[in-house]
Amino acid sequence: MSTASSTKNKTENPLTAKAALLLVIAMLFDLVGFWAAPARINYSSNSAFYIEMAQHGTRSVQPPFRYRAFVPLIARLLPLRADQAFVAITAVSLVGCLFLAMLICRRIGISIPACIFGATALFCSRAFIYNYVNPYMTDAVALLAIFAMVYTYLGEQELAFAAAAVVGILAHEITVLLVPAVLFSRRWKRGLVACVIPGIILLLTRFCLGAGYAGSVKKEFLLISVHISHTLVWLKAVILSWYFLWPLLVMGIATLPARTKRFRLLVCTGLLMTGAIFLSLFVLDTERTYSILAPVVAVSAATVFNTLWQENRAKAIGLFLLVLADLASAEAYIIGTRDLRVLALFSIPALIYLAYIFWELLPPGKRRALGTRRSSSAMG
């Protein structure tokens, strides 16, 4: 019996040590994030609503902000000034996001170095940096809930998925976009229950806190018309939100060896992408909208790194060119510069290396076929 117990401890201790290591890395990233991207001094209009709720209660603001009562309530309970409480909540939530990003990668069977790369790529992206620049929102808690939903969905933990969805909806209703994913699990009956619970909470908040849309339909359509008339500007904002991680998102899901996990990631990606595209038509802060893709972007980047790491570690390390380009994009966002020379300096090598990665990840048969086609066209 003692032998079995010691064997079990030997099995569990490395896992605990690895989880502790990943948590420490997430905390270090968070410290660097708040140091390198200091929070803005002036509050945006949305931030002012949340701070008002923390100071004077839920009903002090109009819908839909009053429905996002969870984070202001926690901020009100903390022994801090309202704005400081939001910064603290955001800091803890972003640690959780980075930590869960690495745990999701581990759940899929990705190596520790690849997990760390996925978190690094996430941390250096423009969409994630937004949360450090504007920590006075409920977005970080909602993003943490989305990470928890993806993690529990991959582990077929329907009740935990529903609990994460409820917390997310009370932080920001955008998390409801991922709720239908659980219907695609093998235990669809439990999945149906897991969908009903957050749905009831969504309706109850509207019923208890007062129904009604405080926005202006004319204003919403005006924003759509702005995006349509400035399509290139909108597309630029969408591309820069994840920049060179966009192609890694496609590559990562395509090369994921586990078919079941690949299908589930495709479900998550499809739901979150559809919601992000639709919602980004009605807002101007595009990075904030596309940040909901963070879990699938992180695990996809880690998957590509893991594939290259197993084949040739030098190729995998070269992926940091893409991370540097993403970091340059985020830096341009932080300081608000229009000078894109630094971005181009990192982007050109990253683009070349991205093409090389794509070639390396192609199946050998396709590579031979493309090579034969090139040689025959050259001879012609």
N, C-alpha and C positions, 0 to 999 in steps of 0.2 A: 504493500500500500504506500509506504514511504517512497519507494522507487517510482511508482506511478505519479505521486505528488511532485517529486523533484523534476521528473520529466515534463510534467505540465508547466511548472514554473519556468523551466528552461525555454519552453515554447512561448510562454506569455511575455516574459521579461523583455526579449528583443522587440516584440511588437509595441510594448509600452514605451520602451526607450525610443523607438522610431517615432511614435506619436508625439512624445515629449519634444523630440528634436524638431519635428515639423511645427509644433506650436511655438517654440522659441524662435524659429525662423519667421513665422508669421508676425510675431510681436516685434521683431527687429525691423521687418519691412514697414510695419505701421509707424514705428518711431521715426524712421527715415522719411516716410511719407509726410508726416506732420511737420517735420523740420524742413524738408525741401520744398513743400508746397503749402506755405502758410495760409491759414484761413482768411478769406476776404473780410475786410472790416465793415463794409456796408452790407446790410442785409438786402437780399432780393425781396420782391413782393411776397413770394410764397414763404420764404423764411420768416418774414414778419408775422404771417398768420400763425405759424407754428409756435413762435415765441410768445405771441399773444395768448394762445391756448394754454401754454405752460404757466403763464402768469395769472390769467383770469378765468380759466376754465374752458371747457369744450364749446359751450354755446356762445362764446364771445366772438366767434368768427362764423362766416357763412359756409354753406356747403360748396364744394365737396370736402373742404379742409377739415371741417368738424368731424367727418367720418373717420379720419385718420388720427384717432384719439390716443392710441396706445403709447406712442413715443412722447408726446407732450405730457401725458400722465406720469410716465416714468421720470421725465425731466423735472416735473413739479415736485416729486417725492424726494429727489436728490438734494442734499444740502449744498447746492451750488446756485449761482446766478443762472437764469434761464439759458442764456447763450452758452455759458460754460458747460451746463448740463448736456446740451445738445452735442457739443464737441466731444465730451466724454462718452456719450452713448454711441456716437459715430465711430470713435476710435476703437471701442470694444467690438462693435459690429464688423468693422473692416478686418480686425484680427480674425474674427470668426469666419469671414468670407475667405480669406487667404488660407486659413487652416482647413476649412471644408473643401476648398479647391484641391488641396493636396490629398485629403482623405478620399475624395471622389476618384482621384487618379489611382490611389492605392486599391480602392474597391474594384477597379477595372483590371488591376494586376500590373500596373505600371511601376517601374523602378523608382527608388528614392531620388536619384539625380534628375530623372524626368519629371517627377512631382515638383521638385524645387524649380525646375525650369518653367513649368506651367504657371506656378505662382509668380515667378519673376516676370514672365511675359504679361500676366494679368496686371501686376503692380505697375509696370512701366507704360501701360496703355492710357490713351487719352480719356477713354470712357470711365476708367476706374479712378483716375486722378481727380476727376470732377468732384468726387466725394470728399477729398481732402481740401479742395479749394472752397467748397460750400458745404460745411458740415452741419449747418443749421436746419437740415431737412429731415424727413423721415425715410429718405431713400436708402440709407445704409442698412437700416433694420429690415426694410422690405427686400433688399438684395440678399441679406443674410438668410431670410426666410426662403428665397428662391434657391439658394445654395442647399439649404436643408431639405427642401422638397426634391431636388434632383438626387441628393445623396440617398434619401429614404426610398425614392422611386426605383433607383437602381438596386436597392437591397430588398425590394418588395415588402416594405414596411408601411402598409396602407394607413394605419392609425396614426403613426408618427408623421406621415405625409400630410394627413388631415390637420393635425395639430400645428405643423409648420405653416400650412396654408391659412389657418385661422389667425395666427400671429401676424402673418404677412398682410392679410386683408385689413386687419386693424391698424397696420402701419401705412399701407398704401394699396388701394384696390387693384393696382397693376399686377399683383401676384396672382390674381384670379385667372390670368391668361394660361398659367401652367396647370391649373387644377384638372382639366380634362385629360391630362397625360395618364393619370392613374387608371382610366378606363381601358387603356391599351395593355394593362398588365394581365397576367394569366388568371388571377383571381378577380375577375371583373365585377363580381357581386360586392366584394369588399371595396373595390374601386368606386362603385356607385355610391356606397355609403360615404366614402372619403370625399366624394364630390358634393354630396348633399349637405354635409356639416358646414363647410365654409360658405356654401351657397346660402344657408339659413342665416349665418352670421352676417353676411353681406346685406341681406334684406333687413335683418333686425337693426343694424346700425342706422339704416335709412328710416325705419319706422320709429325708432326710439329718439333719434336725434333730429328728426324733421326732414321730410322729403323735399325735393325741389332742386332744380338745376340753377345755380347762381351765375352761370356763365351766359354769354350772349351767342346765340346761333350765328348772328351776323358776323361776330368777331371770329368764330371758329372757321367759317367759310372764307373770311378775309385772309386768315393764316394759310389756308389751303391755296388760295389764289396767289399769295406771295410765293409759296413754294413752286407752284406751277409756272409762274412768270420768271422765277429765278431757279430753274431746274438744276443748272450746273452748280450753283452755290449750295443747294440742298444736297446734291450728290456728293459734293466735296466734303460737306460736314459728315455725311454718312460714312464715306470712305475713311476719313481721318479718325473717326471714333474708335475703330480697331486697326486701321491702317494695314500693316503687313500681316496681321493676325487673321484677316479675312481669308486669304488663301489657305492658311494653316488650318482654319476651321473645316474647310472642305477636305483637305488632305488627311487630316486627323481622323475624321469619321469614316472616310473611304478606306483607310488602312487599318482600322481597329480590328484586331483578329477575332475577338469574341462577337459572334453574330447577334446574340441576344442583346448584349450591351449596346452594340451598334444601332440596332433598331430602336432601343429606348432613347439613346442620345439623339437619333433622328427625330423621334417624336417630340422631345424637349426642344430641339432646335427649330423644328417646324412651327410649333406653337408660339415660342418666344419671338421668332423672326416675323411671323405674320402680325403679331401684336405690335412689335416695335415699328414695322413699316407703316401700319395703320395710324398708330399714335403719333409718329414723328411728323405726320402731315398737319397736326394741330398744335405743335409746339415749335419754339425756336431753339431751345437748348437740346440739340440732337444727341450730343454725347450722353446726356442724362437718360434719354429714351432707350438708346441701344445698349446701355450698361446692363440691362436685364439678360443679355446673352453671355454674361461673364462666366457662368459655370461651364457651358459647352465650349466656349472659346479656350478657357484654361486647359480643359482636359484634352481638347483637340491638339493644341500646341504641344502638350506633354506627350501625346501619342506619337506625333511626328518625331520629336526629340528622342523618344524611347526607341523607335525603329532605327534611327540613325546611330544611336548610342550602342545598340547591339551589333550593328554592322561595322561601324568605324567611328571611334569616339571623336576623332578630329572633325569629321563631318558634322557631328552633333554640336560640338563647341562652336562651329561656324554659324549656327543658328542665332547666336547672340548678336550677329550683325543686324538681324531683323529686330531684335529687342532694342538695340541702340537707335535704329530708325524710329521705332515706336516711341522711345524716350524723347527723341528730338521733336517729334510731333507733339508730345505732351508738354514739353518745355515751351514750345511756341504758343501753346494754349495758355499756360500758366502766366507767362509774361505779356501775353497779348500782342506779340510782335507780328508784323506782316512780312518781315524779312525771311524768306524761305531758303536762303543760301545754306544755312546750317542743316536744315532738313534735307536738302538735296545732297549735301555732302555725305550724309549717312544713308540716304535712300538709294542712291545709284548702286553702291556695292551690295546693299541688301537685295535690290531687285535682281541683280546678276546672280547672287547666291540662291535666291528663291527659284529662279529658272533652273539652276543646277540641281536643287533639291527635288523639284518636280520631275526632272529627268531620272534621277537616281531612284525615285519611288515608283517609277513605271515598271510594270512586269517585264522581265527579260525579253519575252516574245514581242511585245509592243515596241521595245527599244530597237530590237533587230529589224523589225518591219519598218520603223521610221528611218533607221540608218540606211537600209536598202533603198528606200524611196528617195532619200537625199542623194545617194550616190548615183542612182539611175537618172535623176533629174539633172545632176551636175554633168553627167556624160552627154545627156541630150542637149 
